[in-house]
Amino acid sequence: MKSKILTLFLICFLFISCQAQPAKGVQVIDVKTFAEKLKVAGSSQLLDVRTPEEFATEHIDNATNVNWNSDDFETKANTYDKTKPIFVYCKVGGRGLKAANKLSEMGFTEIYNLDGGIMKWNANGMATPSDKIIGMCSQEFAELLKSDKEIMINFHAKWCEPCKKMAPYILKMQTEMKDQVSIIRLDADENKTLLESLKLDSLPAILIYKDGKEVWRNIGYISEEDLKKHL
């Protein structure tokens, strides 16, 4: 029994220690605080660290694209004033924290990373209003839910590591459980309008519907075993 407890403790410790932690001078702050501090400091040092393709689709007003995954991230970041506050965000927060920690290493002393990234920003109603529909609209989604079978919707993205880990068994379940449940995978970046209407602020997301009504949802990674308990 003691050995099992020790093993569980070590697994938890390793999991926690492998997660990125804020470096010196880095603060991970919520949407409201981020917006307030940005308003005071101004947006001249607001970095969107996603890819140019993501940035072109949507971004916070007055942000500049400095791609964390590019070879010239450090070169571009060095053009900013290290004595002033600098603000960083990505899609859900992971790349933002990595970029923020790098900025700390480079000598920036007051760094703010948006917790939950632009998905949380949009979910909190901070995005500039737009009538443009990106991807599936609510009416099309409602039609998709018309089925005698239970329906599971999986929102994922190419850049999302937990999504990649879940993909193999979800694809397997699509075949194995096709008589029991209809499993539909939707790219979050290609269905931004739908994400906003469903108030989804992080990925991966699993939504289960019966008779057109949502009966359960899960945000974040979930194992195959635990997921099947809800189907």
PAVOPA-858012 format. One line per field, with one value per residue (C-alpha): residue number from 1; residue in one letter; x, y, z. Coordinates in steps of 0.1 Angstrom, whole numbers, plus 5000, padded with zeros to 4 digits. Each point is the difference from the previous one (the first is absolute). Layout:
N
seq = c(NUM | ...)
type = c(a | ...)
x = c(X | ...)
y = c(Y | ...)
z = c(Z | ...)
// end
This chain:
231
seq = c(1 | 2 | 3 | 4 | 5 | 6 | 7 | 8 | 9 | 10 | 11 | 12 | 13 | 14 | 15 | 16 | 17 | 18 | 19 | 20 | 21 | 22 | 23 | 24 | 25 | 26 | 27 | 28 | 29 | 30 | 31 | 32 | 33 | 34 | 35 | 36 | 37 | 38 | 39 | 40 | 41 | 42 | 43 | 44 | 45 | 46 | 47 | 48 | 49 | 50 | 51 | 52 | 53 | 54 | 55 | 56 | 57 | 58 | 59 | 60 | 61 | 62 | 63 | 64 | 65 | 66 | 67 | 68 | 69 | 70 | 71 | 72 | 73 | 74 | 75 | 76 | 77 | 78 | 79 | 80 | 81 | 82 | 83 | 84 | 85 | 86 | 87 | 88 | 89 | 90 | 91 | 92 | 93 | 94 | 95 | 96 | 97 | 98 | 99 | 100 | 101 | 102 | 103 | 104 | 105 | 106 | 107 | 108 | 109 | 110 | 111 | 112 | 113 | 114 | 115 | 116 | 117 | 118 | 119 | 120 | 121 | 122 | 123 | 124 | 125 | 126 | 127 | 128 | 129 | 130 | 131 | 132 | 133 | 134 | 135 | 136 | 137 | 138 | 139 | 140 | 141 | 142 | 143 | 144 | 145 | 146 | 147 | 148 | 149 | 150 | 151 | 152 | 153 | 154 | 155 | 156 | 157 | 158 | 159 | 160 | 161 | 162 | 163 | 164 | 165 | 166 | 167 | 168 | 169 | 170 | 171 | 172 | 173 | 174 | 175 | 176 | 177 | 178 | 179 | 180 | 181 | 182 | 183 | 184 | 185 | 186 | 187 | 188 | 189 | 190 | 191 | 192 | 193 | 194 | 195 | 196 | 197 | 198 | 199 | 200 | 201 | 202 | 203 | 204 | 205 | 206 | 207 | 208 | 209 | 210 | 211 | 212 | 213 | 214 | 215 | 216 | 217 | 218 | 219 | 220 | 221 | 222 | 223 | 224 | 225 | 226 | 227 | 228 | 229 | 230 | 231)
type = c(m | k | s | k | i | l | t | l | f | l | i | c | f | l | f | i | s | c | q | a | q | p | a | k | g | v | q | v | i | d | v | k | t | f | a | e | k | l | k | v | a | g | s | s | q | l | l | d | v | r | t | p | e | e | f | a | t | e | h | i | d | n | a | t | n | v | n | w | n | s | d | d | f | e | t | k | a | n | t | y | d | k | t | k | p | i | f | v | y | c | k | v | g | g | r | g | l | k | a | a | n | k | l | s | e | m | g | f | t | e | i | y | n | l | d | g | g | i | m | k | w | n | a | n | g | m | a | t | p | s | d | k | i | i | g | m | c | s | q | e | f | a | e | l | l | k | s | d | k | e | i | m | i | n | f | h | a | k | w | c | e | p | c | k | k | m | a | p | y | i | l | k | m | q | t | e | m | k | d | q | v | s | i | i | r | l | d | a | d | e | n | k | t | l | l | e | s | l | k | l | d | s | l | p | a | i | l | i | y | k | d | g | k | e | v | w | r | n | i | g | y | i | s | e | e | d | l | k | k | h | l)
x = c(5000 | 5028 | 5018 | 4968 | 4996 | 5037 | 4997 | 4969 | 5018 | 5030 | 4978 | 4982 | 5033 | 5014 | 4968 | 5001 | 5038 | 4997 | 4975 | 5014 | 5002 | 5001 | 5036 | 5011 | 4980 | 4973 | 4964 | 4972 | 4969 | 4963 | 4982 | 4987 | 5033 | 5018 | 4976 | 5003 | 5038 | 5002 | 4978 | 5023 | 5032 | 4989 | 5001 | 5034 | 5015 | 4973 | 5013 | 4979 | 5024 | 4979 | 5007 | 4994 | 4971 | 4983 | 5007 | 4984 | 4968 | 4996 | 5020 | 4996 | 4999 | 5034 | 5019 | 5032 | 5007 | 5033 | 4998 | 5013 | 5007 | 5021 | 5038 | 5000 | 4978 | 5029 | 5012 | 4966 | 4993 | 5033 | 4985 | 4977 | 5007 | 5012 | 4993 | 4963 | 4972 | 4996 | 4968 | 4999 | 4972 | 4994 | 4970 | 4995 | 5031 | 5026 | 5022 | 4994 | 5016 | 5030 | 5005 | 4996 | 5026 | 5024 | 4994 | 5009 | 5032 | 5007 | 4998 | 4964 | 4989 | 4962 | 4983 | 4963 | 4987 | 4962 | 4986 | 4980 | 5012 | 4978 | 4974 | 4993 | 5002 | 4973 | 4979 | 4999 | 4986 | 5032 | 5003 | 4990 | 4964 | 4999 | 4971 | 5024 | 4992 | 5031 | 4992 | 4967 | 4972 | 4975 | 4973 | 5023 | 5011 | 4964 | 4994 | 5030 | 4985 | 4969 | 5005 | 4984 | 5035 | 5020 | 5024 | 5035 | 5017 | 5038 | 5014 | 5038 | 5028 | 5033 | 5021 | 4983 | 5022 | 4972 | 4979 | 5027 | 5002 | 4963 | 4996 | 5011 | 4975 | 4972 | 5005 | 5000 | 4967 | 4984 | 5002 | 4996 | 4969 | 4984 | 4968 | 4997 | 5012 | 5008 | 5034 | 5008 | 5033 | 5001 | 5031 | 4996 | 5020 | 4977 | 4968 | 5007 | 4963 | 4988 | 5025 | 4988 | 4963 | 5008 | 5021 | 5030 | 5032 | 5025 | 5009 | 4996 | 4962 | 4976 | 4962 | 4974 | 4965 | 4968 | 4969 | 5017 | 5007 | 5034 | 5002 | 5037 | 5033 | 5036 | 5027 | 5036 | 5016 | 4980 | 5010 | 4982 | 4988 | 4985 | 4985 | 4982 | 4983 | 4979 | 4990)
y = c(5000 | 5024 | 4993 | 5008 | 5033 | 5008 | 4992 | 5022 | 5028 | 4998 | 5001 | 5031 | 5016 | 4993 | 5013 | 5033 | 5005 | 4995 | 5028 | 5034 | 5024 | 5038 | 5013 | 5031 | 5031 | 4979 | 5004 | 4978 | 5021 | 4997 | 5018 | 5029 | 5007 | 4997 | 5025 | 5025 | 4999 | 5002 | 5031 | 5017 | 4990 | 5003 | 4974 | 5009 | 4969 | 4975 | 4968 | 4973 | 4970 | 4977 | 4993 | 5026 | 4979 | 5000 | 5037 | 5008 | 4983 | 5020 | 5019 | 5025 | 5036 | 5016 | 4968 | 4992 | 4965 | 4986 | 4963 | 4979 | 4971 | 5020 | 5002 | 5038 | 5002 | 5012 | 5025 | 5016 | 4999 | 5019 | 5030 | 5007 | 5021 | 4977 | 5028 | 5001 | 4974 | 4975 | 4980 | 4966 | 4977 | 4969 | 4978 | 4984 | 5011 | 4973 | 5016 | 5034 | 4987 | 4986 | 5033 | 5019 | 4979 | 5006 | 5038 | 4997 | 4982 | 5029 | 5026 | 5012 | 5006 | 5006 | 4974 | 4991 | 4968 | 4998 | 4969 | 4980 | 5020 | 5015 | 4973 | 5012 | 5036 | 4993 | 4979 | 5030 | 5023 | 5020 | 4994 | 5028 | 4992 | 4985 | 4987 | 4978 | 4963 | 4977 | 4964 | 4984 | 5022 | 4992 | 4990 | 4975 | 4986 | 4995 | 4980 | 4979 | 4991 | 4985 | 4963 | 4970 | 4992 | 5016 | 5026 | 5008 | 5031 | 5003 | 5035 | 4998 | 5019 | 4992 | 5019 | 4984 | 4973 | 4985 | 4998 | 4981 | 4975 | 4994 | 4998 | 4963 | 4986 | 5023 | 4990 | 4964 | 5006 | 5015 | 4965 | 4978 | 5018 | 5012 | 4980 | 5016 | 5036 | 5024 | 5015 | 5032 | 5018 | 5038 | 5022 | 5028 | 5025 | 4993 | 5004 | 5032 | 5011 | 4968 | 5001 | 5034 | 4990 | 4969 | 5021 | 4977 | 5016 | 4972 | 4968 | 4971 | 5001 | 4971 | 5006 | 4973 | 5005 | 4980 | 5009 | 5032 | 5012 | 5001 | 4976 | 5001 | 5018 | 4997 | 5026 | 4987 | 4966 | 4970 | 4963 | 4976 | 4980 | 5030 | 5013 | 4967 | 5002 | 5029 | 4982)
z = c(5000 | 5010 | 4967 | 4980 | 5018 | 4995 | 4963 | 4997 | 5018 | 4976 | 4970 | 5012 | 5009 | 4965 | 4983 | 5020 | 4996 | 4962 | 4997 | 4990 | 5030 | 4998 | 5001 | 5019 | 4991 | 4982 | 5012 | 4986 | 5003 | 4992 | 4972 | 5021 | 5016 | 4967 | 4983 | 5029 | 5001 | 4962 | 5000 | 5025 | 4983 | 4964 | 4973 | 4985 | 5016 | 4994 | 4984 | 4983 | 5000 | 4978 | 4963 | 4973 | 4987 | 5035 | 5003 | 4966 | 5011 | 5031 | 5026 | 5028 | 4988 | 4994 | 5008 | 4980 | 4988 | 5014 | 4993 | 5029 | 4976 | 4976 | 4999 | 5004 | 5031 | 5022 | 4973 | 4997 | 5038 | 5005 | 4982 | 5029 | 5031 | 5028 | 5026 | 4992 | 5006 | 4972 | 4993 | 4985 | 4988 | 4978 | 4994 | 5034 | 5020 | 4996 | 4973 | 5017 | 5032 | 4981 | 4982 | 5033 | 5017 | 4971 | 5003 | 5037 | 4990 | 4975 | 5027 | 5000 | 5035 | 4999 | 4978 | 4999 | 4984 | 4992 | 5019 | 4975 | 4971 | 4973 | 5005 | 5035 | 4988 | 4974 | 5024 | 5024 | 4973 | 4994 | 4963 | 4976 | 4988 | 4965 | 4978 | 4981 | 5003 | 5002 | 4994 | 5010 | 5013 | 5028 | 4976 | 4982 | 5033 | 5011 | 4968 | 5008 | 5034 | 4985 | 5005 | 5018 | 5013 | 5027 | 4985 | 5013 | 4986 | 5004 | 4995 | 4994 | 4984 | 4982 | 5025 | 5031 | 5016 | 5021 | 4968 | 4983 | 5029 | 4999 | 4962 | 4996 | 5024 | 4989 | 4963 | 5012 | 5019 | 4969 | 4984 | 5030 | 5014 | 4968 | 5007 | 5035 | 4995 | 4972 | 5007 | 4981 | 5001 | 4992 | 4996 | 5025 | 4979 | 4970 | 5021 | 5020 | 4998 | 5015 | 5028 | 5010 | 4999 | 5022 | 5024 | 4996 | 5014 | 4999 | 4982 | 4995 | 5006 | 5000 | 4999 | 5001 | 4987 | 5003 | 4981 | 4989 | 5036 | 5016 | 5029 | 5009 | 4991 | 5009 | 4995 | 4999 | 4997 | 5009 | 4998 | 4977 | 5030 | 5017 | 4968 | 4993 | 5034 | 4987 | 4968)
// end
